[in-house]
Amino acid sequence: MNAETIINVDNISLGEEETAQEWVYRALRFAIMSGQLQPSQALTIRQLAGILDVSAMPVREALKRLTAEGALTIKANRRIIVPTLVPARLAELIELRVDLESFAAIRALPYVNDDRIKELEELNEIQNAAFEQRDFQGIIIGNQNFHRTLYTAHPHPVTMQMIEQVWLQIGPLHRLSLAKLPEHYTHDRHCDIIDALRHHNPYGLKSAIEADIREAIGFLTESDLLTGQDPNLPLPNTDYVKSLKS
Protein backbone atom coordinates (compact mmCIF):
# COMPACT_ATOMS: atom_id res chain seq x y z
CA MET A 1 0.00 0.00 0.00
CA ASN A 2 1.44 3.39 -0.90
CA ALA A 3 0.87 6.72 0.80
CA GLU A 4 -1.73 7.77 -1.77
CA THR A 5 -3.99 4.79 -1.17
CA ILE A 6 -7.52 5.77 -0.19
CA ILE A 7 -10.09 3.40 1.25
CA ASN A 8 -13.63 4.57 0.61
CA VAL A 9 -15.71 3.87 3.70
CA ASP A 10 -18.16 6.77 3.31
CA ASN A 11 -21.13 4.42 3.72
CA ILE A 12 -19.74 2.78 6.87
CA SER A 13 -20.79 5.22 9.57
CA LEU A 14 -20.03 4.76 13.26
CA GLY A 15 -23.05 3.48 15.16
CA GLU A 16 -24.25 5.24 18.29
CA GLU A 17 -23.15 2.42 20.61
CA GLU A 18 -20.37 1.05 18.40
CA THR A 19 -16.76 1.01 19.55
CA ALA A 20 -13.94 2.31 17.39
CA GLN A 21 -12.58 -1.22 17.18
CA GLU A 22 -15.84 -2.59 15.78
CA TRP A 23 -16.15 0.26 13.28
CA VAL A 24 -12.57 -0.22 12.03
CA TYR A 25 -13.24 -3.93 11.62
CA ARG A 26 -16.40 -3.25 9.60
CA ALA A 27 -14.65 -0.61 7.50
CA LEU A 28 -11.69 -2.84 6.61
CA ARG A 29 -13.96 -5.82 6.04
CA PHE A 30 -16.02 -3.70 3.66
CA ALA A 31 -12.88 -2.52 1.84
CA ILE A 32 -11.71 -6.10 1.30
CA MET A 33 -15.13 -7.49 0.35
CA SER A 34 -15.77 -4.65 -2.11
CA GLY A 35 -12.49 -5.20 -3.96
CA GLN A 36 -10.74 -2.04 -2.81
CA LEU A 37 -7.65 -3.96 -1.69
CA GLN A 38 -5.65 -5.98 -4.18
CA PRO A 39 -4.07 -9.44 -3.84
CA SER A 40 -0.45 -9.29 -2.59
CA GLN A 41 -0.99 -5.77 -1.24
CA ALA A 42 0.92 -5.09 1.98
CA LEU A 43 -0.88 -3.29 4.79
CA THR A 44 0.59 -1.40 7.72
CA ILE A 45 -1.12 -0.43 10.93
CA ARG A 46 0.22 3.12 10.75
CA GLN A 47 -1.07 3.80 7.24
CA LEU A 48 -4.48 2.26 7.93
CA ALA A 49 -4.80 4.25 11.14
CA GLY A 50 -4.02 7.41 9.18
CA ILE A 51 -6.53 6.61 6.44
CA LEU A 52 -9.30 5.84 8.93
CA ASP A 53 -8.29 8.61 11.35
CA VAL A 54 -8.07 6.34 14.39
CA SER A 55 -5.35 5.17 16.77
CA ALA A 56 -3.28 2.06 16.12
CA MET A 57 -5.04 -0.12 18.72
CA PRO A 58 -8.41 -0.64 16.95
CA VAL A 59 -6.61 -1.24 13.64
CA ARG A 60 -4.38 -3.87 15.24
CA GLU A 61 -7.37 -5.71 16.72
CA ALA A 62 -9.37 -5.51 13.48
CA LEU A 63 -6.47 -6.96 11.50
CA LYS A 64 -6.25 -9.88 13.93
CA ARG A 65 -9.94 -10.66 13.38
CA LEU A 66 -9.65 -10.41 9.61
CA THR A 67 -6.60 -12.66 9.63
CA ALA A 68 -8.52 -15.27 11.64
CA GLU A 69 -11.29 -15.11 8.99
CA GLY A 70 -8.84 -15.81 6.16
CA ALA A 71 -9.13 -12.34 4.63
CA LEU A 72 -5.53 -11.38 5.47
CA THR A 73 -2.24 -13.19 6.06
CA ILE A 74 0.51 -12.40 8.57
CA LYS A 75 3.97 -13.25 7.24
CA ALA A 76 6.91 -14.45 9.32
CA ASN A 77 8.29 -10.90 9.40
CA ARG A 78 4.89 -9.75 10.79
CA ARG A 79 3.97 -8.01 7.54
CA ILE A 80 0.25 -8.11 6.84
CA ILE A 81 -0.63 -9.12 3.27
CA VAL A 82 -3.84 -9.40 1.27
CA PRO A 83 -3.50 -13.05 0.19
CA THR A 84 -3.15 -14.11 -3.42
CA LEU A 85 -5.43 -17.05 -4.15
CA VAL A 86 -3.95 -20.07 -5.85
CA PRO A 87 -6.27 -21.76 -8.39
CA ALA A 88 -7.06 -24.71 -6.12
CA ARG A 89 -8.14 -22.45 -3.26
CA LEU A 90 -10.23 -20.28 -5.56
CA ALA A 91 -11.93 -23.38 -6.97
CA GLU A 92 -12.77 -24.50 -3.44
CA LEU A 93 -14.26 -21.11 -2.57
CA ILE A 94 -16.33 -21.05 -5.76
CA GLU A 95 -17.77 -24.50 -5.01
CA LEU A 96 -18.58 -23.28 -1.50
CA ARG A 97 -20.36 -20.25 -2.96
CA VAL A 98 -22.41 -22.44 -5.29
CA ASP A 99 -23.44 -24.86 -2.53
CA LEU A 100 -24.11 -22.29 0.19
CA GLU A 101 -25.91 -19.79 -1.99
CA SER A 102 -28.02 -22.37 -3.81
CA PHE A 103 -29.08 -23.70 -0.41
CA ALA A 104 -29.81 -20.20 0.92
CA ALA A 105 -31.84 -19.27 -2.17
CA ILE A 106 -33.97 -22.43 -2.05
CA ARG A 107 -34.60 -21.95 1.66
CA ALA A 108 -35.63 -18.34 1.05
CA LEU A 109 -37.94 -19.14 -1.88
CA PRO A 110 -41.15 -19.76 0.16
CA TYR A 111 -40.75 -16.34 1.80
CA VAL A 112 -40.19 -14.31 -1.37
CA ASN A 113 -43.25 -12.16 -2.09
CA ASP A 114 -44.03 -9.58 -4.76
CA ASP A 115 -42.47 -6.78 -2.70
CA ARG A 116 -39.20 -8.69 -2.40
CA ILE A 117 -39.18 -9.41 -6.14
CA LYS A 118 -39.73 -5.72 -6.86
CA GLU A 119 -36.83 -4.86 -4.55
CA LEU A 120 -34.58 -7.35 -6.34
CA GLU A 121 -35.52 -5.84 -9.71
CA GLU A 122 -34.63 -2.38 -8.43
CA LEU A 123 -31.31 -3.61 -7.03
CA ASN A 124 -30.46 -5.22 -10.36
CA GLU A 125 -31.14 -1.92 -12.12
CA ILE A 126 -28.86 -0.15 -9.63
CA GLN A 127 -26.08 -2.59 -10.42
CA ASN A 128 -26.67 -2.16 -14.15
CA ALA A 129 -26.38 1.60 -13.69
CA ALA A 130 -23.05 1.05 -11.94
CA PHE A 131 -21.86 -0.87 -15.02
CA GLU A 132 -22.89 2.01 -17.25
CA GLN A 133 -21.06 4.48 -14.99
CA ARG A 134 -17.97 2.23 -14.90
CA ASP A 135 -18.17 2.19 -11.10
CA PHE A 136 -16.42 -1.03 -10.11
CA GLN A 137 -17.12 -0.67 -6.41
CA GLY A 138 -20.79 0.00 -7.13
CA ILE A 139 -20.94 -3.13 -9.30
CA ILE A 140 -19.51 -5.33 -6.55
CA ILE A 141 -21.64 -3.84 -3.78
CA GLY A 142 -24.72 -3.96 -5.98
CA ASN A 143 -24.22 -7.66 -6.65
CA GLN A 144 -23.78 -8.41 -2.96
CA ASN A 145 -26.88 -6.38 -2.07
CA PHE A 146 -28.91 -8.32 -4.64
CA HIS A 147 -27.87 -11.72 -3.30
CA ARG A 148 -28.11 -10.67 0.35
CA THR A 149 -31.64 -9.35 -0.19
CA LEU A 150 -32.70 -12.68 -1.67
CA TYR A 151 -31.15 -14.89 1.02
CA THR A 152 -32.40 -12.77 3.92
CA ALA A 153 -35.99 -13.18 2.76
CA HIS A 154 -35.78 -16.24 4.99
CA PRO A 155 -36.53 -15.10 8.55
CA HIS A 156 -33.59 -17.10 9.93
CA PRO A 157 -30.83 -16.92 7.27
CA VAL A 158 -28.27 -18.94 9.20
CA THR A 159 -26.04 -19.43 6.14
CA MET A 160 -25.61 -15.68 5.54
CA GLN A 161 -22.62 -15.39 7.86
CA MET A 162 -20.86 -18.26 6.09
CA ILE A 163 -21.67 -16.81 2.67
CA GLU A 164 -20.21 -13.43 3.62
CA GLN A 165 -17.04 -15.08 4.89
CA VAL A 166 -16.56 -16.65 1.45
CA TRP A 167 -17.26 -13.27 -0.19
CA LEU A 168 -14.60 -11.79 2.07
CA GLN A 169 -11.95 -14.25 0.92
CA ILE A 170 -12.82 -13.79 -2.77
CA GLY A 171 -13.22 -10.01 -2.50
CA PRO A 172 -9.74 -8.95 -3.66
CA LEU A 173 -10.24 -10.81 -6.96
CA HIS A 174 -13.47 -9.04 -7.91
CA ARG A 175 -11.67 -6.21 -9.69
CA LEU A 176 -9.83 -8.72 -11.85
CA SER A 177 -13.00 -10.64 -12.69
CA LEU A 178 -14.82 -7.44 -13.70
CA ALA A 179 -12.18 -6.60 -16.27
CA LYS A 180 -12.85 -9.85 -18.14
CA LEU A 181 -16.56 -10.14 -17.41
CA PRO A 182 -17.87 -9.36 -20.93
CA GLU A 183 -16.03 -12.40 -22.26
CA HIS A 184 -17.83 -14.78 -19.90
CA TYR A 185 -20.98 -13.16 -18.46
CA THR A 186 -23.07 -12.70 -21.58
CA HIS A 187 -26.55 -13.03 -20.08
CA ASP A 188 -28.03 -11.27 -17.03
CA ARG A 189 -28.44 -14.18 -14.63
CA HIS A 190 -30.10 -11.92 -12.07
CA CYS A 191 -33.05 -11.75 -14.45
CA ASP A 192 -33.13 -15.56 -14.51
CA ILE A 193 -33.06 -15.61 -10.71
CA ILE A 194 -35.97 -13.18 -10.53
CA ASP A 195 -37.94 -15.16 -13.13
CA ALA A 196 -37.46 -18.40 -11.14
CA LEU A 197 -38.61 -16.65 -7.97
CA ARG A 198 -41.66 -15.25 -9.71
CA HIS A 199 -42.66 -18.74 -10.90
CA HIS A 200 -41.71 -20.45 -7.60
CA ASN A 201 -39.32 -22.69 -9.52
CA PRO A 202 -36.66 -24.13 -7.19
CA TYR A 203 -34.84 -25.99 -9.96
CA GLY A 204 -34.59 -22.92 -12.16
CA LEU A 205 -33.50 -20.87 -9.16
CA LYS A 206 -30.68 -23.26 -8.27
CA SER A 207 -29.53 -23.34 -11.90
CA ALA A 208 -29.56 -19.54 -12.19
CA ILE A 209 -27.64 -19.05 -8.93
CA GLU A 210 -24.96 -21.49 -10.01
CA ALA A 211 -24.64 -19.95 -13.49
CA ASP A 212 -24.42 -16.47 -11.99
CA ILE A 213 -21.52 -17.45 -9.73
CA ARG A 214 -19.59 -19.53 -12.25
CA GLU A 215 -19.91 -17.02 -15.09
CA ALA A 216 -19.08 -14.03 -12.87
CA ILE A 217 -15.88 -15.33 -11.27
CA GLY A 218 -15.53 -19.08 -11.84
CA PHE A 219 -13.79 -18.56 -15.17
CA LEU A 220 -10.58 -17.15 -13.63
CA THR A 221 -7.60 -19.28 -14.63
CA GLU A 222 -4.14 -19.77 -13.21
CA SER A 223 -2.68 -17.25 -15.66
CA ASP A 224 -5.36 -14.71 -14.69
CA LEU A 225 -4.44 -15.06 -11.03
CA LEU A 226 -0.72 -14.74 -11.69
CA THR A 227 -0.74 -11.81 -14.11
CA GLY A 228 -3.93 -9.90 -13.38
CA GLN A 229 -3.03 -7.96 -10.24
CA ASP A 230 -3.33 -4.54 -11.88
CA PRO A 231 -5.45 -1.83 -10.20
CA ASN A 232 -5.85 -0.10 -13.58
CA LEU A 233 -7.57 -3.00 -15.30
CA PRO A 234 -10.27 -1.78 -17.70
CA LEU A 235 -13.95 -2.03 -16.88
CA PRO A 236 -16.60 -3.18 -19.39
CA ASN A 237 -17.60 -0.46 -21.83
CA THR A 238 -20.93 1.34 -21.70
CA ASP A 239 -22.54 -1.00 -24.23
CA TYR A 240 -22.06 -4.02 -22.00
CA VAL A 241 -25.35 -3.73 -20.09
CA LYS A 242 -27.27 -3.24 -23.35
CA SER A 243 -25.72 -6.43 -24.69
CA LEU A 244 -26.99 -8.38 -21.64
CA LYS A 245 -30.55 -7.30 -22.40
CA SER A 246 -30.46 -8.13 -26.10
C-alpha positions as CSV (number, residue, x, y, z in Angstrom):
1,M,0.0,0.0,0.0
2,N,1.4,3.4,-0.9
3,A,0.9,6.7,0.8
4,E,-1.7,7.8,-1.8
5,T,-4.0,4.8,-1.2
6,I,-7.5,5.8,-0.2
7,I,-10.1,3.4,1.3
8,N,-13.6,4.6,0.6
9,V,-15.7,3.9,3.7
10,D,-18.2,6.8,3.3
11,N,-21.1,4.4,3.7
12,I,-19.7,2.8,6.9
13,S,-20.8,5.2,9.6
14,L,-20.0,4.8,13.3
15,G,-23.1,3.5,15.2
16,E,-24.3,5.2,18.3
17,E,-23.2,2.4,20.6
18,E,-20.4,1.1,18.4
19,T,-16.8,1.0,19.5
20,A,-13.9,2.3,17.4
21,Q,-12.6,-1.2,17.2
22,E,-15.8,-2.6,15.8
23,W,-16.1,0.3,13.3
24,V,-12.6,-0.2,12.0
25,Y,-13.2,-3.9,11.6
26,R,-16.4,-3.3,9.6
27,A,-14.7,-0.6,7.5
28,L,-11.7,-2.8,6.6
29,R,-14.0,-5.8,6.0
30,F,-16.0,-3.7,3.7
31,A,-12.9,-2.5,1.8
32,I,-11.7,-6.1,1.3
33,M,-15.1,-7.5,0.4
34,S,-15.8,-4.6,-2.1
35,G,-12.5,-5.2,-4.0
36,Q,-10.7,-2.0,-2.8
37,L,-7.7,-4.0,-1.7
38,Q,-5.6,-6.0,-4.2
39,P,-4.1,-9.4,-3.8
40,S,-0.5,-9.3,-2.6
41,Q,-1.0,-5.8,-1.2
42,A,0.9,-5.1,2.0
43,L,-0.9,-3.3,4.8
44,T,0.6,-1.4,7.7
45,I,-1.1,-0.4,10.9
46,R,0.2,3.1,10.8
47,Q,-1.1,3.8,7.2
48,L,-4.5,2.3,7.9
49,A,-4.8,4.2,11.1
50,G,-4.0,7.4,9.2
51,I,-6.5,6.6,6.4
52,L,-9.3,5.8,8.9
53,D,-8.3,8.6,11.3
54,V,-8.1,6.3,14.4
55,S,-5.3,5.2,16.8
56,A,-3.3,2.1,16.1
57,M,-5.0,-0.1,18.7
58,P,-8.4,-0.6,17.0
59,V,-6.6,-1.2,13.6
60,R,-4.4,-3.9,15.2
61,E,-7.4,-5.7,16.7
62,A,-9.4,-5.5,13.5
63,L,-6.5,-7.0,11.5
64,K,-6.3,-9.9,13.9
65,R,-9.9,-10.7,13.4
66,L,-9.7,-10.4,9.6
67,T,-6.6,-12.7,9.6
68,A,-8.5,-15.3,11.6
69,E,-11.3,-15.1,9.0
70,G,-8.8,-15.8,6.2
71,A,-9.1,-12.3,4.6
72,L,-5.5,-11.4,5.5
73,T,-2.2,-13.2,6.1
74,I,0.5,-12.4,8.6
75,K,4.0,-13.3,7.2
76,A,6.9,-14.5,9.3
77,N,8.3,-10.9,9.4
78,R,4.9,-9.7,10.8
79,R,4.0,-8.0,7.5
80,I,0.2,-8.1,6.8
81,I,-0.6,-9.1,3.3
82,V,-3.8,-9.4,1.3
83,P,-3.5,-13.1,0.2
84,T,-3.1,-14.1,-3.4
85,L,-5.4,-17.0,-4.2
86,V,-3.9,-20.1,-5.9
87,P,-6.3,-21.8,-8.4
88,A,-7.1,-24.7,-6.1
89,R,-8.1,-22.4,-3.3
90,L,-10.2,-20.3,-5.6
91,A,-11.9,-23.4,-7.0
92,E,-12.8,-24.5,-3.4
93,L,-14.3,-21.1,-2.6
94,I,-16.3,-21.1,-5.8
95,E,-17.8,-24.5,-5.0
96,L,-18.6,-23.3,-1.5
97,R,-20.4,-20.3,-3.0
98,V,-22.4,-22.4,-5.3
99,D,-23.4,-24.9,-2.5
100,L,-24.1,-22.3,0.2
101,E,-25.9,-19.8,-2.0
102,S,-28.0,-22.4,-3.8
103,F,-29.1,-23.7,-0.4
104,A,-29.8,-20.2,0.9
105,A,-31.8,-19.3,-2.2
106,I,-34.0,-22.4,-2.1
107,R,-34.6,-22.0,1.7
108,A,-35.6,-18.3,1.1
109,L,-37.9,-19.1,-1.9
110,P,-41.1,-19.8,0.2
111,Y,-40.7,-16.3,1.8
112,V,-40.2,-14.3,-1.4
113,N,-43.2,-12.2,-2.1
114,D,-44.0,-9.6,-4.8
115,D,-42.5,-6.8,-2.7
116,R,-39.2,-8.7,-2.4
117,I,-39.2,-9.4,-6.1
118,K,-39.7,-5.7,-6.9
119,E,-36.8,-4.9,-4.5
120,L,-34.6,-7.3,-6.3
121,E,-35.5,-5.8,-9.7
122,E,-34.6,-2.4,-8.4
123,L,-31.3,-3.6,-7.0
124,N,-30.5,-5.2,-10.4
125,E,-31.1,-1.9,-12.1
126,I,-28.9,-0.1,-9.6
127,Q,-26.1,-2.6,-10.4
128,N,-26.7,-2.2,-14.2
129,A,-26.4,1.6,-13.7
130,A,-23.0,1.1,-11.9
131,F,-21.9,-0.9,-15.0
132,E,-22.9,2.0,-17.3
133,Q,-21.1,4.5,-15.0
134,R,-18.0,2.2,-14.9
135,D,-18.2,2.2,-11.1
136,F,-16.4,-1.0,-10.1
137,Q,-17.1,-0.7,-6.4
138,G,-20.8,0.0,-7.1
139,I,-20.9,-3.1,-9.3
140,I,-19.5,-5.3,-6.6
141,I,-21.6,-3.8,-3.8
142,G,-24.7,-4.0,-6.0
143,N,-24.2,-7.7,-6.7
144,Q,-23.8,-8.4,-3.0
145,N,-26.9,-6.4,-2.1
146,F,-28.9,-8.3,-4.6
147,H,-27.9,-11.7,-3.3
148,R,-28.1,-10.7,0.4
149,T,-31.6,-9.3,-0.2
150,L,-32.7,-12.7,-1.7
151,Y,-31.2,-14.9,1.0
152,T,-32.4,-12.8,3.9
153,A,-36.0,-13.2,2.8
154,H,-35.8,-16.2,5.0
155,P,-36.5,-15.1,8.6
156,H,-33.6,-17.1,9.9
157,P,-30.8,-16.9,7.3
158,V,-28.3,-18.9,9.2
159,T,-26.0,-19.4,6.1
160,M,-25.6,-15.7,5.5
161,Q,-22.6,-15.4,7.9
162,M,-20.9,-18.3,6.1
163,I,-21.7,-16.8,2.7
164,E,-20.2,-13.4,3.6
165,Q,-17.0,-15.1,4.9
166,V,-16.6,-16.6,1.5
167,W,-17.3,-13.3,-0.2
168,L,-14.6,-11.8,2.1
169,Q,-12.0,-14.2,0.9
170,I,-12.8,-13.8,-2.8
171,G,-13.2,-10.0,-2.5
172,P,-9.7,-8.9,-3.7
173,L,-10.2,-10.8,-7.0
174,H,-13.5,-9.0,-7.9
175,R,-11.7,-6.2,-9.7
176,L,-9.8,-8.7,-11.9
177,S,-13.0,-10.6,-12.7
178,L,-14.8,-7.4,-13.7
179,A,-12.2,-6.6,-16.3
180,K,-12.8,-9.8,-18.1
181,L,-16.6,-10.1,-17.4
182,P,-17.9,-9.4,-20.9
183,E,-16.0,-12.4,-22.3
184,H,-17.8,-14.8,-19.9
185,Y,-21.0,-13.2,-18.5
186,T,-23.1,-12.7,-21.6
187,H,-26.5,-13.0,-20.1
188,D,-28.0,-11.3,-17.0
189,R,-28.4,-14.2,-14.6
190,H,-30.1,-11.9,-12.1
191,C,-33.1,-11.7,-14.4
192,D,-33.1,-15.6,-14.5
193,I,-33.1,-15.6,-10.7
194,I,-36.0,-13.2,-10.5
195,D,-37.9,-15.2,-13.1
196,A,-37.5,-18.4,-11.1
197,L,-38.6,-16.6,-8.0
198,R,-41.7,-15.3,-9.7
199,H,-42.7,-18.7,-10.9
200,H,-41.7,-20.5,-7.6
201,N,-39.3,-22.7,-9.5
202,P,-36.7,-24.1,-7.2
203,Y,-34.8,-26.0,-10.0
204,G,-34.6,-22.9,-12.2
205,L,-33.5,-20.9,-9.2
206,K,-30.7,-23.3,-8.3
207,S,-29.5,-23.3,-11.9
208,A,-29.6,-19.5,-12.2
209,I,-27.6,-19.0,-8.9
210,E,-25.0,-21.5,-10.0
211,A,-24.6,-20.0,-13.5
212,D,-24.4,-16.5,-12.0
213,I,-21.5,-17.5,-9.7
214,R,-19.6,-19.5,-12.3
215,E,-19.9,-17.0,-15.1
216,A,-19.1,-14.0,-12.9
217,I,-15.9,-15.3,-11.3
218,G,-15.5,-19.1,-11.8
219,F,-13.8,-18.6,-15.2
220,L,-10.6,-17.2,-13.6
221,T,-7.6,-19.3,-14.6
222,E,-4.1,-19.8,-13.2
223,S,-2.7,-17.3,-15.7
224,D,-5.4,-14.7,-14.7
225,L,-4.4,-15.1,-11.0
226,L,-0.7,-14.7,-11.7
227,T,-0.7,-11.8,-14.1
228,G,-3.9,-9.9,-13.4
229,Q,-3.0,-8.0,-10.2
230,D,-3.3,-4.5,-11.9
231,P,-5.4,-1.8,-10.2
232,N,-5.8,-0.1,-13.6
233,L,-7.6,-3.0,-15.3
234,P,-10.3,-1.8,-17.7
235,L,-14.0,-2.0,-16.9
236,P,-16.6,-3.2,-19.4
237,N,-17.6,-0.5,-21.8
238,T,-20.9,1.3,-21.7
239,D,-22.5,-1.0,-24.2
240,Y,-22.1,-4.0,-22.0
241,V,-25.4,-3.7,-20.1
242,K,-27.3,-3.2,-23.3
243,S,-25.7,-6.4,-24.7
244,L,-27.0,-8.4,-21.6
245,K,-30.5,-7.3,-22.4
246,S,-30.5,-8.1,-26.1
